[in-house]
């Protein structure tokens, strides 16, 4: 018997019980406060959670299905997309897959550049999966309307957009709203445990990391007869920097986000790199690059060497290597080699489903509120920084990226309006705009 415990008196026991009851009461008050601060999702008196989807492509449909699987009370009540053809196919497909949960009628489908406004109005929770350029408008509107948010990565395509989203996420905190990011590896159980072990020192002191995202090209949508340039660019959005941010921002952000996470969400101080176009040799391929190689440096002297490529017929690999003084970790293989080897073998739910499960648990007050706004903004800006050092061929600091006035918004959102100029950036010639 522990000697301290053996000396416990009845008075000590009573005191402990009083302390326990006091702590329980405090915890209960805190829980009640937390639940009271959660915006109501059943304001109409029903027990349904109204969900609206903005952006009805493949990722959007997948997110909607995840949301419906997260809680049986979820009802998909509104759809929004730039194009009517995407709306009709998404509605038909999801009604077949979840007939009891998809209550969207034709009157609940909205197209055009302002589609998001009506969807947000009808929803308790909004799923933002449109092309990245529109994310700042959609997040700002959702927060202003007091709606919970799931937003796909990235959150913007330029530093001005990132700043707008950051401010909106701060307002979401003030309103008690949940904001869950589509940076899904943060919700993967195997990656979470591997990161925890790295943070606990299982590979010793972290020295450097390497991020590889080497794949083939993605889809392309040929130009239609008599299609305006703006319509073509919006329909073929992946290939235009103002809409997608280039693939280093739209796709490689997943790897860069893990590098940010590895550094406890402290951003790098600078970056430099190189990139270009080999496959994308004419303007039918838009103005984006097909390869990037970036070195990010942190204040503690560690570096992340980041490589991404979209070229057919080459070696493919997607992995994150973390090198420590006593071992090496592979994040996506959930393994550690070295003095204390380990490999994850626990149960694992789809990370796409996990992020929605946690969102809806938070919306219903079953867990603390979630706001992923900080890291989703920083990881987006880290990707933009990598793009810009390669476009320009210059070293750019984090502070220069944060304060940059770069704003890629077109003069007008109209299919008949002039589209942004298609001009491939040339290193040594292109200039990244910085504040004076």
LINKAHU-V591198 format. One record per residue. RES is the residue in three letters. SS is DSSP state (~ for helix, > for strand, _ for the rest). PSI is psi in radians with two decimals (NA if undefined). NEAR is the number of other ideal C-beta (glycine too) atoms within 10 Angstrom. Layout:
res->[RES RES]
ss->[SS SS]
psi->[PSI PSI]
near->[NEAR NEAR]
This chain:
res->[UNK UNK UNK UNK UNK UNK UNK UNK UNK UNK UNK UNK UNK UNK UNK UNK UNK UNK UNK UNK UNK UNK UNK UNK UNK UNK UNK UNK UNK UNK UNK UNK UNK UNK UNK UNK UNK UNK UNK UNK UNK UNK UNK UNK UNK UNK UNK UNK UNK UNK UNK UNK UNK UNK UNK UNK UNK UNK UNK UNK UNK UNK UNK UNK UNK UNK UNK UNK UNK UNK UNK UNK UNK UNK UNK UNK UNK UNK UNK UNK UNK UNK UNK UNK UNK UNK UNK UNK UNK UNK UNK UNK UNK UNK UNK UNK UNK UNK UNK UNK UNK UNK UNK UNK UNK UNK UNK UNK UNK UNK UNK UNK UNK UNK UNK UNK UNK UNK UNK UNK UNK UNK UNK UNK UNK UNK UNK UNK UNK UNK UNK UNK UNK UNK UNK UNK UNK UNK UNK UNK UNK UNK UNK UNK UNK UNK UNK UNK UNK UNK UNK UNK UNK UNK UNK UNK UNK UNK UNK UNK UNK UNK UNK UNK UNK UNK UNK UNK UNK UNK UNK UNK UNK UNK UNK UNK UNK UNK UNK UNK UNK UNK UNK UNK UNK UNK UNK UNK UNK UNK UNK UNK UNK UNK UNK UNK UNK UNK UNK UNK UNK UNK UNK UNK UNK UNK UNK UNK UNK UNK UNK UNK UNK UNK UNK UNK UNK UNK UNK UNK UNK UNK UNK UNK UNK UNK UNK UNK UNK UNK UNK UNK UNK UNK UNK UNK UNK UNK UNK UNK UNK UNK UNK UNK UNK UNK UNK UNK UNK UNK UNK UNK UNK UNK UNK UNK UNK UNK UNK UNK UNK UNK UNK UNK UNK UNK UNK UNK UNK UNK UNK UNK UNK UNK UNK UNK UNK UNK UNK UNK UNK UNK UNK UNK UNK UNK UNK UNK UNK UNK UNK UNK UNK UNK UNK UNK UNK UNK UNK UNK UNK UNK UNK UNK UNK UNK UNK UNK UNK UNK UNK UNK UNK UNK UNK UNK UNK UNK UNK UNK UNK UNK UNK UNK UNK UNK UNK UNK UNK UNK UNK UNK UNK UNK UNK UNK UNK UNK UNK UNK UNK UNK UNK UNK UNK UNK UNK UNK UNK UNK UNK UNK UNK UNK UNK UNK UNK UNK UNK UNK UNK UNK UNK UNK UNK UNK UNK UNK UNK UNK UNK UNK UNK UNK UNK UNK UNK UNK UNK UNK UNK UNK UNK UNK UNK UNK UNK UNK UNK UNK UNK UNK UNK UNK UNK UNK UNK UNK UNK UNK UNK UNK UNK UNK UNK UNK UNK UNK UNK UNK UNK UNK UNK UNK UNK UNK UNK UNK UNK UNK UNK UNK UNK UNK UNK UNK UNK UNK UNK UNK UNK UNK UNK UNK UNK UNK]
ss->[_ _ ~ ~ ~ ~ _ _ _ ~ ~ ~ ~ ~ ~ ~ ~ ~ ~ ~ ~ ~ ~ ~ ~ ~ ~ ~ ~ ~ ~ ~ ~ ~ ~ ~ ~ _ _ _ _ _ _ _ _ _ _ _ > > > > > > _ _ _ ~ ~ ~ ~ ~ ~ ~ ~ ~ ~ ~ ~ ~ _ _ _ > > > > > > > > _ _ ~ ~ ~ ~ ~ ~ ~ ~ ~ ~ ~ ~ ~ ~ _ _ _ _ > _ _ _ ~ ~ ~ > > > _ _ _ ~ ~ ~ ~ ~ ~ ~ ~ _ _ > > > > _ _ _ ~ ~ ~ ~ ~ ~ ~ ~ ~ ~ ~ ~ ~ _ _ _ > > > > _ _ _ _ _ _ _ ~ ~ ~ ~ ~ ~ ~ ~ ~ ~ ~ ~ ~ ~ ~ ~ ~ _ _ _ > > > _ _ ~ ~ ~ ~ _ ~ ~ ~ ~ ~ ~ ~ ~ ~ ~ ~ _ _ _ _ _ _ > > > > > > > > > > _ _ _ _ _ _ _ _ _ _ _ _ _ ~ ~ ~ ~ ~ ~ ~ _ ~ ~ ~ _ ~ ~ ~ ~ _ _ ~ ~ ~ ~ _ _ ~ ~ ~ ~ ~ ~ ~ ~ ~ ~ _ _ _ _ _ _ _ > > > > > > > _ _ _ _ _ _ ~ ~ ~ _ _ _ _ _ > > > > > > > _ _ _ _ _ > > > > > > > > _ _ _ _ _ _ > > > > > > > > _ _ > > > > _ _ _ _ > > > > _ _ _ > > _ _ _ _ _ _ _ ~ ~ ~ ~ ~ ~ ~ ~ ~ ~ ~ ~ ~ _ _ _ _ _ _ _ > _ ~ ~ ~ ~ ~ ~ ~ ~ ~ ~ ~ ~ ~ ~ ~ ~ ~ ~ ~ ~ _ _ _ > > ~ ~ ~ ~ ~ _ _ _ _ _ _ _ _ _ _ _ _ _ _ _ _ _ _ _ _ _ _ _ _ _ _ _ _ _ _ _ _ _ _]
psi->[2.38 2.23 -0.58 -0.70 -0.64 -0.39 0.01 2.30 3.02 -0.61 -0.70 -0.74 -0.77 -0.69 -0.72 -0.69 -0.73 -0.72 -0.68 -0.80 -0.66 -0.77 -0.71 -0.71 -0.72 -0.78 -0.70 -0.72 -0.74 -0.74 -0.74 -0.71 -0.74 -0.77 -0.65 -0.50 -0.21 2.11 2.43 2.44 0.02 0.71 -0.40 0.07 -0.18 2.98 0.30 2.60 1.96 2.12 2.34 2.47 2.20 1.90 1.69 0.50 -2.93 -0.73 -0.66 -0.78 -0.69 -0.74 -0.69 -0.72 -0.70 -0.72 -0.75 -0.57 -0.36 -0.55 2.31 -0.27 -0.12 2.33 2.19 1.94 -0.25 2.56 2.46 2.43 2.73 -0.57 2.34 -0.61 -0.60 -0.64 -0.87 -0.72 -0.68 -0.76 -0.79 -0.78 -0.80 -0.50 -0.61 -0.61 -0.63 1.17 -0.55 -0.36 -0.28 1.83 0.23 2.22 3.05 -0.56 -0.21 0.22 2.26 2.30 3.02 3.02 -0.42 0.32 -0.54 -0.50 -0.79 -0.64 -0.79 -0.71 -0.61 -0.04 2.76 -0.63 2.35 2.44 2.02 1.77 0.35 2.99 2.57 -0.57 -0.61 -0.12 -0.76 -0.78 -0.77 -0.73 -0.78 -0.78 -0.70 -0.75 -0.75 -0.58 -0.03 0.62 2.53 2.67 2.35 2.15 2.29 2.82 2.78 3.09 -0.04 3.03 0.03 2.83 -0.62 -0.74 -0.71 -0.76 -0.68 -0.76 -0.69 -0.77 -0.72 -0.67 -0.55 -0.68 -0.59 -0.67 -0.79 -0.56 -0.05 0.50 2.66 2.39 1.94 2.31 2.62 0.21 1.41 -0.36 -0.36 -0.28 0.13 2.17 -0.68 -0.74 -0.72 -0.82 -0.63 -0.77 -0.76 -0.70 -0.64 -0.79 -0.51 -0.05 0.31 -0.36 0.31 -2.65 2.25 2.24 -0.80 2.99 2.81 2.27 2.09 2.24 1.41 1.91 -3.12 3.11 2.79 -3.02 2.75 2.46 1.88 2.69 2.45 2.68 2.39 0.35 2.32 2.75 -0.69 -0.73 -0.77 -0.79 -0.73 -0.64 -0.52 0.73 -0.51 -0.50 0.12 2.16 -0.70 -0.45 -0.69 -0.44 0.10 2.83 -0.33 -0.50 -0.80 -0.67 -0.87 -0.22 -0.52 -0.80 -0.70 -0.58 -0.65 -0.59 -0.68 -0.78 -0.78 -0.54 0.47 0.62 0.47 2.20 2.78 2.83 -0.37 2.95 2.74 2.77 -2.91 2.73 3.09 -2.92 2.16 -0.86 -0.80 1.43 -0.09 3.04 -0.12 -0.27 0.34 -2.58 0.33 2.81 2.95 -0.03 2.51 2.49 2.06 2.45 2.12 2.32 2.39 2.87 -0.48 0.06 -0.13 2.73 2.63 2.16 2.03 2.19 2.26 2.56 2.48 1.42 2.25 2.52 0.12 2.99 2.34 2.43 2.33 1.93 2.71 2.07 2.23 2.11 2.16 3.04 -0.29 0.31 -3.06 2.45 2.47 1.94 -0.75 -0.40 -0.09 0.87 2.71 2.28 2.61 -2.59 -0.50 1.32 2.69 2.64 2.34 2.30 0.39 3.08 2.61 2.10 2.65 2.28 -0.54 -0.68 -0.66 -0.72 -0.59 -0.65 -0.79 -0.63 -0.89 -0.50 -0.70 -0.71 -0.67 0.05 0.30 -0.15 2.87 2.68 2.59 2.32 1.78 0.21 -0.70 -0.95 -0.50 -0.52 -0.79 -0.70 -0.62 -0.78 -0.59 -0.69 -0.72 -0.73 -0.79 -0.71 -0.80 -0.55 -0.55 -0.73 -0.72 -0.46 0.22 2.77 2.31 2.37 2.84 -0.73 -0.63 -0.65 -0.78 -0.74 0.06 2.44 0.17 2.17 1.93 0.21 2.42 2.97 -0.59 2.53 1.57 2.32 -0.38 -0.01 2.81 2.40 2.72 2.53 2.44 1.85 2.02 2.19 2.40 2.07 2.46 -0.28 -0.85 2.48 2.27 2.19 2.19 2.67 2.46 NA]
near->[5 7 6 7 8 7 8 12 8 7 8 11 10 10 12 11 10 10 10 10 10 10 10 10 10 10 10 10 10 11 12 11 9 15 11 10 12 18 15 9 23 13 9 10 6 11 9 18 23 22 31 27 29 29 27 28 16 10 16 23 22 14 23 30 20 21 25 23 17 24 19 12 16 25 20 25 21 24 29 31 26 24 16 13 12 20 22 16 15 24 21 10 15 22 15 9 12 18 9 9 22 23 15 21 9 9 8 18 21 21 17 16 14 12 25 25 16 19 28 23 13 17 25 22 24 27 30 29 25 26 20 27 23 23 28 23 21 26 29 16 20 27 25 13 14 14 25 28 25 27 28 22 22 34 32 28 31 27 26 16 28 28 19 20 26 21 16 25 24 13 14 23 14 8 14 15 27 24 27 26 28 23 26 20 19 22 23 23 16 19 22 17 15 27 20 10 18 21 12 8 14 19 24 15 10 19 14 15 25 16 25 20 23 16 18 12 16 12 8 12 11 9 13 10 4 6 14 15 15 18 18 20 22 21 17 20 21 21 24 23 25 23 24 23 30 31 26 32 28 23 21 28 28 22 27 30 26 24 24 25 21 22 17 7 12 13 19 25 13 18 25 18 26 14 24 16 17 10 16 21 10 8 11 13 18 24 20 24 26 20 21 26 16 27 18 27 17 20 12 10 8 18 16 27 16 26 18 27 24 23 17 9 7 13 8 12 12 15 14 26 17 24 16 20 12 13 20 16 25 15 24 19 15 22 15 23 13 16 12 13 11 17 12 17 8 8 5 14 11 15 17 18 17 19 24 27 19 17 27 26 16 21 24 16 16 12 15 12 18 18 19 23 26 15 18 31 23 21 30 30 28 29 33 27 30 31 28 28 25 25 26 19 17 18 13 21 15 21 13 18 24 16 13 22 12 16 15 17 15 16 9 12 15 13 18 8 12 12 18 17 8 16 10 18 22 11 15 8 9 15 11 20 13 17 10 4]
